[in-house]
């Protein structure tokens, strides 16, 4: 199960935010027991690119395959 502060991998492109499959983000909020997540994506220098609400199907745990 994905929890707050877990790192996740995007499984679909989100062109409205310039995000691509494979981008890595950090979960900052879990919605409805894991049906969705608020995920923060940052640059390598730590600047926030976007915080976006995503469905569970749009991300996977960094440790799972």
PyMOL Python script that loads the backbone (N, CA, C, O; Angstrom):
from pymol import cmd

cmd.read_pdbstr("""\
ATOM      1  N   UNK A   1       0.829  -1.184   0.000  1.00  0.00           N
ATOM      2  CA  UNK A   1       0.000   0.000   0.000  1.00  0.00           C
ATOM      3  C   UNK A   1       0.879   1.255   0.000  1.00  0.00           C
ATOM      4  O   UNK A   1       1.900   1.314   0.685  1.00  0.00           O
ATOM      5  N   UNK A   2       0.473   2.225  -0.758  1.00  0.00           N
ATOM      6  CA  UNK A   2       1.192   3.491  -0.839  1.00  0.00           C
ATOM      7  C   UNK A   2       0.720   4.398   0.300  1.00  0.00           C
ATOM      8  O   UNK A   2      -0.480   4.549   0.528  1.00  0.00           O
ATOM      9  N   UNK A   3       1.678   4.997   1.009  1.00  0.00           N
ATOM     10  CA  UNK A   3       1.341   5.887   2.124  1.00  0.00           C
ATOM     11  C   UNK A   3       2.003   7.249   1.917  1.00  0.00           C
ATOM     12  O   UNK A   3       2.816   7.432   1.011  1.00  0.00           O
ATOM     13  N   UNK A   4       1.639   8.197   2.776  1.00  0.00           N
ATOM     14  CA  UNK A   4       2.229   9.534   2.690  1.00  0.00           C
ATOM     15  C   UNK A   4       3.751   9.452   2.814  1.00  0.00           C
ATOM     16  O   UNK A   4       4.290   8.682   3.609  1.00  0.00           O
ATOM     17  N   UNK A   5       4.415  10.262   2.013  1.00  0.00           N
ATOM     18  CA  UNK A   5       5.862  10.391   1.911  1.00  0.00           C
ATOM     19  C   UNK A   5       6.530   9.262   1.132  1.00  0.00           C
ATOM     20  O   UNK A   5       7.754   9.243   1.003  1.00  0.00           O
ATOM     21  N   UNK A   6       5.737   8.314   0.607  1.00  0.00           N
ATOM     22  CA  UNK A   6       6.297   7.298  -0.290  1.00  0.00           C
ATOM     23  C   UNK A   6       6.629   7.935  -1.625  1.00  0.00           C
ATOM     24  O   UNK A   6       5.949   8.856  -2.076  1.00  0.00           O
ATOM     25  N   UNK A   7       7.677   7.436  -2.248  1.00  0.00           N
ATOM     26  CA  UNK A   7       8.009   7.877  -3.601  1.00  0.00           C
ATOM     27  C   UNK A   7       7.287   6.970  -4.577  1.00  0.00           C
ATOM     28  O   UNK A   7       7.229   5.756  -4.386  1.00  0.00           O
ATOM     29  N   UNK A   8       6.735   7.569  -5.627  1.00  0.00           N
ATOM     30  CA  UNK A   8       5.969   6.826  -6.618  1.00  0.00           C
ATOM     31  C   UNK A   8       6.438   7.180  -8.020  1.00  0.00           C
ATOM     32  O   UNK A   8       7.065   8.216  -8.245  1.00  0.00           O
ATOM     33  N   UNK A   9       6.118   6.290  -8.958  1.00  0.00           N
ATOM     34  CA  UNK A   9       6.457   6.491 -10.360  1.00  0.00           C
ATOM     35  C   UNK A   9       5.169   6.694 -11.143  1.00  0.00           C
ATOM     36  O   UNK A   9       4.211   5.938 -10.983  1.00  0.00           O
ATOM     37  N   UNK A  10       5.151   7.695 -11.970  1.00  0.00           N
ATOM     38  CA  UNK A  10       4.001   7.984 -12.816  1.00  0.00           C
ATOM     39  C   UNK A  10       3.887   6.918 -13.893  1.00  0.00           C
ATOM     40  O   UNK A  10       4.879   6.587 -14.543  1.00  0.00           O
ATOM     41  N   UNK A  11       2.677   6.370 -14.092  1.00  0.00           N
ATOM     42  CA  UNK A  11       2.478   5.303 -15.075  1.00  0.00           C
ATOM     43  C   UNK A  11       1.783   5.790 -16.335  1.00  0.00           C
ATOM     44  O   UNK A  11       1.501   5.000 -17.237  1.00  0.00           O
ATOM     45  N   UNK A  12       1.508   7.074 -16.401  1.00  0.00           N
ATOM     46  CA  UNK A  12       0.863   7.659 -17.570  1.00  0.00           C
ATOM     47  C   UNK A  12       1.331   9.095 -17.751  1.00  0.00           C
ATOM     48  O   UNK A  12       1.690   9.759 -16.779  1.00  0.00           O
ATOM     49  N   UNK A  13       1.331   9.571 -18.970  1.00  0.00           N
ATOM     50  CA  UNK A  13       1.675  10.971 -19.223  1.00  0.00           C
ATOM     51  C   UNK A  13       0.559  11.881 -18.714  1.00  0.00           C
ATOM     52  O   UNK A  13      -0.620  11.539 -18.806  1.00  0.00           O
ATOM     53  N   UNK A  14       0.935  13.035 -18.179  1.00  0.00           N
ATOM     54  CA  UNK A  14      -0.009  14.079 -17.772  1.00  0.00           C
ATOM     55  C   UNK A  14       0.448  15.357 -18.476  1.00  0.00           C
ATOM     56  O   UNK A  14       1.097  16.203 -17.861  1.00  0.00           O
ATOM     57  N   UNK A  15       0.114  15.505 -19.770  1.00  0.00           N
ATOM     58  CA  UNK A  15       0.651  16.611 -20.564  1.00  0.00           C
ATOM     59  C   UNK A  15       0.274  18.001 -20.051  1.00  0.00           C
ATOM     60  O   UNK A  15       1.023  18.956 -20.257  1.00  0.00           O
ATOM     61  N   UNK A  16      -0.875  18.127 -19.389  1.00  0.00           N
ATOM     62  CA  UNK A  16      -1.276  19.443 -18.866  1.00  0.00           C
ATOM     63  C   UNK A  16      -0.265  20.003 -17.877  1.00  0.00           C
ATOM     64  O   UNK A  16      -0.178  21.217 -17.691  1.00  0.00           O
ATOM     65  N   UNK A  17       0.502  19.114 -17.239  1.00  0.00           N
ATOM     66  CA  UNK A  17       1.489  19.534 -16.242  1.00  0.00           C
ATOM     67  C   UNK A  17       2.923  19.257 -16.685  1.00  0.00           C
ATOM     68  O   UNK A  17       3.863  19.466 -15.918  1.00  0.00           O
ATOM     69  N   UNK A  18       3.090  18.789 -17.918  1.00  0.00           N
ATOM     70  CA  UNK A  18       4.424  18.492 -18.421  1.00  0.00           C
ATOM     71  C   UNK A  18       5.035  17.251 -17.800  1.00  0.00           C
ATOM     72  O   UNK A  18       6.256  17.091 -17.802  1.00  0.00           O
ATOM     73  N   UNK A  19       4.199  16.371 -17.268  1.00  0.00           N
ATOM     74  CA  UNK A  19       4.693  15.154 -16.630  1.00  0.00           C
ATOM     75  C   UNK A  19       4.631  13.990 -17.608  1.00  0.00           C
ATOM     76  O   UNK A  19       3.718  13.898 -18.430  1.00  0.00           O
ATOM     77  N   UNK A  20       5.620  13.098 -17.507  1.00  0.00           N
ATOM     78  CA  UNK A  20       5.705  11.954 -18.406  1.00  0.00           C
ATOM     79  C   UNK A  20       5.806  10.659 -17.614  1.00  0.00           C
ATOM     80  O   UNK A  20       6.273  10.641 -16.475  1.00  0.00           O
ATOM     81  N   UNK A  21       5.363   9.587 -18.236  1.00  0.00           N
ATOM     82  CA  UNK A  21       5.499   8.261 -17.645  1.00  0.00           C
ATOM     83  C   UNK A  21       6.937   8.064 -17.185  1.00  0.00           C
ATOM     84  O   UNK A  21       7.881   8.340 -17.926  1.00  0.00           O
ATOM     85  N   UNK A  22       7.093   7.585 -15.956  1.00  0.00           N
ATOM     86  CA  UNK A  22       8.433   7.361 -15.401  1.00  0.00           C
ATOM     87  C   UNK A  22       8.905   8.464 -14.479  1.00  0.00           C
ATOM     88  O   UNK A  22       9.873   8.276 -13.742  1.00  0.00           O
ATOM     89  N   UNK A  23       8.233   9.633 -14.502  1.00  0.00           N
ATOM     90  CA  UNK A  23       8.603  10.693 -13.563  1.00  0.00           C
ATOM     91  C   UNK A  23       8.355  10.213 -12.135  1.00  0.00           C
ATOM     92  O   UNK A  23       7.412   9.467 -11.873  1.00  0.00           O
ATOM     93  N   UNK A  24       9.210  10.649 -11.225  1.00  0.00           N
ATOM     94  CA  UNK A  24       9.132  10.225  -9.831  1.00  0.00           C
ATOM     95  C   UNK A  24       8.645  11.384  -8.974  1.00  0.00           C
ATOM     96  O   UNK A  24       9.117  12.514  -9.096  1.00  0.00           O
ATOM     97  N   UNK A  25       7.678  11.070  -8.095  1.00  0.00           N
ATOM     98  CA  UNK A  25       7.140  12.082  -7.194  1.00  0.00           C
ATOM     99  C   UNK A  25       7.001  11.528  -5.790  1.00  0.00           C
ATOM    100  O   UNK A  25       7.262  10.351  -5.542  1.00  0.00           O
ATOM    101  N   UNK A  26       6.584  12.395  -4.872  1.00  0.00           N
ATOM    102  CA  UNK A  26       6.383  12.018  -3.480  1.00  0.00           C
ATOM    103  C   UNK A  26       4.929  12.250  -3.094  1.00  0.00           C
ATOM    104  O   UNK A  26       4.373  13.321  -3.338  1.00  0.00           O
ATOM    105  N   UNK A  27       4.325  11.238  -2.492  1.00  0.00           N
ATOM    106  CA  UNK A  27       2.934  11.344  -2.047  1.00  0.00           C
ATOM    107  C   UNK A  27       2.886  12.266  -0.836  1.00  0.00           C
ATOM    108  O   UNK A  27       3.583  12.042   0.154  1.00  0.00           O
ATOM    109  N   UNK A  28       2.056  13.308  -0.922  1.00  0.00           N
ATOM    110  CA  UNK A  28       1.903  14.222   0.207  1.00  0.00           C
ATOM    111  C   UNK A  28       0.546  14.064   0.890  1.00  0.00           C
ATOM    112  O   UNK A  28       0.343  14.579   1.989  1.00  0.00           O
ATOM    113  N   UNK A  29      -0.380  13.356   0.249  1.00  0.00           N
ATOM    114  CA  UNK A  29      -1.696  13.119   0.845  1.00  0.00           C
ATOM    115  C   UNK A  29      -2.324  11.912   0.177  1.00  0.00           C
ATOM    116  O   UNK A  29      -2.256  11.766  -1.044  1.00  0.00           O
ATOM    117  N   UNK A  30      -2.939  11.040   0.977  1.00  0.00           N
ATOM    118  CA  UNK A  30      -3.651   9.875   0.461  1.00  0.00           C
ATOM    119  C   UNK A  30      -5.147  10.178   0.518  1.00  0.00           C
ATOM    120  O   UNK A  30      -5.662  10.599   1.554  1.00  0.00           O
ATOM    121  N   UNK A  31      -5.839   9.962  -0.599  1.00  0.00           N
ATOM    122  CA  UNK A  31      -7.284  10.210  -0.672  1.00  0.00           C
ATOM    123  C   UNK A  31      -8.060   8.901  -0.568  1.00  0.00           C
ATOM    124  O   UNK A  31      -7.703   7.907  -1.201  1.00  0.00           O
ATOM    125  N   UNK A  32      -9.101   8.906   0.215  1.00  0.00           N
ATOM    126  CA  UNK A  32     -10.074   7.816   0.323  1.00  0.00           C
ATOM    127  C   UNK A  32      -9.428   6.438   0.416  1.00  0.00           C
ATOM    128  O   UNK A  32      -9.768   5.529  -0.341  1.00  0.00           O
ATOM    129  N   UNK A  33      -8.507   6.296   1.339  1.00  0.00           N
ATOM    130  CA  UNK A  33      -7.896   5.005   1.604  1.00  0.00           C
ATOM    131  C   UNK A  33      -7.066   4.443   0.467  1.00  0.00           C
ATOM    132  O   UNK A  33      -6.880   3.229   0.385  1.00  0.00           O
ATOM    133  N   UNK A  34      -6.567   5.296  -0.408  1.00  0.00           N
ATOM    134  CA  UNK A  34      -5.698   4.849  -1.482  1.00  0.00           C
ATOM    135  C   UNK A  34      -6.324   4.863  -2.860  1.00  0.00           C
ATOM    136  O   UNK A  34      -5.738   4.347  -3.811  1.00  0.00           O
ATOM    137  N   UNK A  35      -7.516   5.450  -2.985  1.00  0.00           N
ATOM    138  CA  UNK A  35      -8.140   5.566  -4.313  1.00  0.00           C
ATOM    139  C   UNK A  35      -7.462   6.639  -5.158  1.00  0.00           C
ATOM    140  O   UNK A  35      -7.563   6.641  -6.385  1.00  0.00           O
ATOM    141  N   UNK A  36      -6.768   7.554  -4.475  1.00  0.00           N
ATOM    142  CA  UNK A  36      -6.056   8.626  -5.168  1.00  0.00           C
ATOM    143  C   UNK A  36      -5.018   9.236  -4.256  1.00  0.00           C
ATOM    144  O   UNK A  36      -4.963   8.955  -3.059  1.00  0.00           O
ATOM    145  N   UNK A  37      -4.184  10.091  -4.861  1.00  0.00           N
ATOM    146  CA  UNK A  37      -3.070  10.680  -4.121  1.00  0.00           C
ATOM    147  C   UNK A  37      -2.797  12.096  -4.593  1.00  0.00           C
ATOM    148  O   UNK A  37      -3.009  12.427  -5.759  1.00  0.00           O
ATOM    149  N   UNK A  38      -2.322  12.932  -3.672  1.00  0.00           N
ATOM    150  CA  UNK A  38      -1.706  14.205  -4.034  1.00  0.00           C
ATOM    151  C   UNK A  38      -0.219  13.907  -4.120  1.00  0.00           C
ATOM    152  O   UNK A  38       0.379  13.428  -3.157  1.00  0.00           O
ATOM    153  N   UNK A  39       0.376  14.189  -5.268  1.00  0.00           N
ATOM    154  CA  UNK A  39       1.776  13.852  -5.479  1.00  0.00           C
ATOM    155  C   UNK A  39       2.540  15.109  -5.872  1.00  0.00           C
ATOM    156  O   UNK A  39       2.120  15.860  -6.753  1.00  0.00           O
ATOM    157  N   UNK A  40       3.673  15.325  -5.203  1.00  0.00           N
ATOM    158  CA  UNK A  40       4.539  16.460  -5.513  1.00  0.00           C
ATOM    159  C   UNK A  40       5.677  15.981  -6.405  1.00  0.00           C
ATOM    160  O   UNK A  40       6.338  14.985  -6.112  1.00  0.00           O
ATOM    161  N   UNK A  41       5.893  16.706  -7.494  1.00  0.00           N
ATOM    162  CA  UNK A  41       7.009  16.443  -8.399  1.00  0.00           C
ATOM    163  C   UNK A  41       7.958  17.622  -8.295  1.00  0.00           C
ATOM    164  O   UNK A  41       7.535  18.777  -8.345  1.00  0.00           O
ATOM    165  N   UNK A  42       9.259  17.324  -8.148  1.00  0.00           N
ATOM    166  CA  UNK A  42      10.262  18.371  -7.959  1.00  0.00           C
ATOM    167  C   UNK A  42      11.401  18.210  -8.961  1.00  0.00           C
ATOM    168  O   UNK A  42      11.601  17.138  -9.533  1.00  0.00           O
ATOM    169  N   UNK A  43      12.147  19.309  -9.160  1.00  0.00           N
ATOM    170  CA  UNK A  43      13.353  19.265  -9.985  1.00  0.00           C
ATOM    171  C   UNK A  43      14.483  18.614  -9.193  1.00  0.00           C
ATOM    172  O   UNK A  43      14.339  18.370  -7.995  1.00  0.00           O
ATOM    173  N   UNK A  44      15.586  18.336  -9.843  1.00  0.00           N
ATOM    174  CA  UNK A  44      16.737  17.755  -9.146  1.00  0.00           C
ATOM    175  C   UNK A  44      17.286  18.675  -8.070  1.00  0.00           C
ATOM    176  O   UNK A  44      17.902  18.215  -7.109  1.00  0.00           O
ATOM    177  N   UNK A  45      17.063  19.985  -8.229  1.00  0.00           N
ATOM    178  CA  UNK A  45      17.545  20.932  -7.223  1.00  0.00           C
ATOM    179  C   UNK A  45      16.533  21.146  -6.093  1.00  0.00           C
ATOM    180  O   UNK A  45      16.778  21.936  -5.181  1.00  0.00           O
ATOM    181  N   UNK A  46      15.393  20.440  -6.154  1.00  0.00           N
ATOM    182  CA  UNK A  46      14.420  20.510  -5.068  1.00  0.00           C
ATOM    183  C   UNK A  46      13.286  21.498  -5.252  1.00  0.00           C
ATOM    184  O   UNK A  46      12.459  21.654  -4.354  1.00  0.00           O
ATOM    185  N   UNK A  47      13.225  22.175  -6.402  1.00  0.00           N
ATOM    186  CA  UNK A  47      12.122  23.106  -6.665  1.00  0.00           C
ATOM    187  C   UNK A  47      10.875  22.343  -7.058  1.00  0.00           C
ATOM    188  O   UNK A  47      10.932  21.434  -7.886  1.00  0.00           O
ATOM    189  N   UNK A  48       9.755  22.707  -6.469  1.00  0.00           N
ATOM    190  CA  UNK A  48       8.500  22.054  -6.819  1.00  0.00           C
ATOM    191  C   UNK A  48       8.093  22.430  -8.233  1.00  0.00           C
ATOM    192  O   UNK A  48       8.046  23.607  -8.591  1.00  0.00           O
ATOM    193  N   UNK A  49       7.797  21.406  -9.033  1.00  0.00           N
ATOM    194  CA  UNK A  49       7.262  21.612 -10.370  1.00  0.00           C
ATOM    195  C   UNK A  49       5.752  21.738 -10.285  1.00  0.00           C
ATOM    196  O   UNK A  49       5.160  22.683 -10.807  1.00  0.00           O
ATOM    197  N   UNK A  50       5.131  20.758  -9.609  1.00  0.00           N
ATOM    198  CA  UNK A  50       3.676  20.746  -9.468  1.00  0.00           C
ATOM    199  C   UNK A  50       3.288  19.774  -8.363  1.00  0.00           C
ATOM    200  O   UNK A  50       3.985  18.794  -8.103  1.00  0.00           O
ATOM    201  N   UNK A  51       2.168  20.063  -7.723  1.00  0.00           N
ATOM    202  CA  UNK A  51       1.498  19.117  -6.835  1.00  0.00           C
ATOM    203  C   UNK A  51       0.170  18.815  -7.513  1.00  0.00           C
ATOM    204  O   UNK A  51      -0.619  19.722  -7.776  1.00  0.00           O
ATOM    205  N   UNK A  52      -0.076  17.543  -7.796  1.00  0.00           N
ATOM    206  CA  UNK A  52      -1.230  17.173  -8.604  1.00  0.00           C
ATOM    207  C   UNK A  52      -1.975  15.998  -7.972  1.00  0.00           C
ATOM    208  O   UNK A  52      -1.366  15.115  -7.367  1.00  0.00           O
ATOM    209  N   UNK A  53      -3.305  16.000  -8.120  1.00  0.00           N
ATOM    210  CA  UNK A  53      -4.132  14.882  -7.670  1.00  0.00           C
ATOM    211  C   UNK A  53      -4.152  13.814  -8.748  1.00  0.00           C
ATOM    212  O   UNK A  53      -4.413  14.102  -9.916  1.00  0.00           O
ATOM    213  N   UNK A  54      -3.878  12.587  -8.354  1.00  0.00           N
ATOM    214  CA  UNK A  54      -3.829  11.478  -9.297  1.00  0.00           C
ATOM    215  C   UNK A  54      -4.643  10.300  -8.781  1.00  0.00           C
ATOM    216  O   UNK A  54      -4.756  10.094  -7.573  1.00  0.00           O
ATOM    217  N   UNK A  55      -5.215   9.524  -9.711  1.00  0.00           N
ATOM    218  CA  UNK A  55      -5.882   8.287  -9.356  1.00  0.00           C
ATOM    219  C   UNK A  55      -4.827   7.232  -9.062  1.00  0.00           C
ATOM    220  O   UNK A  55      -3.704   7.320  -9.559  1.00  0.00           O
ATOM    221  N   UNK A  56      -5.179   6.236  -8.259  1.00  0.00           N
ATOM    222  CA  UNK A  56      -4.239   5.172  -7.910  1.00  0.00           C
ATOM    223  C   UNK A  56      -3.674   4.482  -9.139  1.00  0.00           C
ATOM    224  O   UNK A  56      -2.528   4.033  -9.119  1.00  0.00           O
ATOM    225  N   UNK A  57      -4.448   4.388 -10.201  1.00  0.00           N
ATOM    226  CA  UNK A  57      -4.012   3.727 -11.437  1.00  0.00           C
ATOM    227  C   UNK A  57      -2.922   4.505 -12.174  1.00  0.00           C
ATOM    228  O   UNK A  57      -2.272   3.963 -13.068  1.00  0.00           O
ATOM    229  N   UNK A  58      -2.722   5.757 -11.810  1.00  0.00           N
ATOM    230  CA  UNK A  58      -1.763   6.601 -12.511  1.00  0.00           C
ATOM    231  C   UNK A  58      -0.365   6.555 -11.900  1.00  0.00           C
ATOM    232  O   UNK A  58       0.566   7.151 -12.442  1.00  0.00           O
ATOM    233  N   UNK A  59      -0.210   5.858 -10.784  1.00  0.00           N
ATOM    234  CA  UNK A  59       1.098   5.755 -10.132  1.00  0.00           C
ATOM    235  C   UNK A  59       1.314   4.331  -9.641  1.00  0.00           C
ATOM    236  O   UNK A  59       0.374   3.553  -9.475  1.00  0.00           O
ATOM    237  N   UNK A  60       2.585   4.020  -9.415  1.00  0.00           N
ATOM    238  CA  UNK A  60       2.934   2.767  -8.758  1.00  0.00           C
ATOM    239  C   UNK A  60       4.046   3.053  -7.763  1.00  0.00           C
ATOM    240  O   UNK A  60       4.781   4.032  -7.889  1.00  0.00           O
ATOM    241  N   UNK A  61       4.153   2.189  -6.785  1.00  0.00           N
ATOM    242  CA  UNK A  61       5.180   2.339  -5.776  1.00  0.00           C
ATOM    243  C   UNK A  61       6.564   2.234  -6.423  1.00  0.00           C
ATOM    244  O   UNK A  61       6.765   1.456  -7.356  1.00  0.00           O
ATOM    245  N   UNK A  62       7.484   3.000  -5.936  1.00  0.00           N
ATOM    246  CA  UNK A  62       8.845   2.979  -6.457  1.00  0.00           C
ATOM    247  C   UNK A  62       9.490   1.613  -6.257  1.00  0.00           C
ATOM    248  O   UNK A  62      10.342   1.208  -7.047  1.00  0.00           O
ATOM    249  N   UNK A  63       9.092   0.906  -5.211  1.00  0.00           N
ATOM    250  CA  UNK A  63       9.721  -0.381  -4.914  1.00  0.00           C
ATOM    251  C   UNK A  63       9.052  -1.550  -5.614  1.00  0.00           C
ATOM    252  O   UNK A  63       9.619  -2.642  -5.651  1.00  0.00           O
ATOM    253  N   UNK A  64       7.843  -1.353  -6.181  1.00  0.00           N
ATOM    254  CA  UNK A  64       7.170  -2.479  -6.835  1.00  0.00           C
ATOM    255  C   UNK A  64       7.491  -2.531  -8.314  1.00  0.00           C
ATOM    256  O   UNK A  64       7.960  -1.546  -8.884  1.00  0.00           O
ATOM    257  N   UNK A  65       7.247  -3.655  -8.932  1.00  0.00           N
ATOM    258  CA  UNK A  65       7.490  -3.811 -10.375  1.00  0.00           C
ATOM    259  C   UNK A  65       6.265  -4.313 -11.031  1.00  0.00           C
ATOM    260  O   UNK A  65       6.254  -4.514 -12.246  1.00  0.00           O
TER     261      UNK A  65
END
""", "prot")
cmd.dss("prot")
cmd.show_as("cartoon", "prot")
cmd.util.cbc("prot")
cmd.orient("prot")
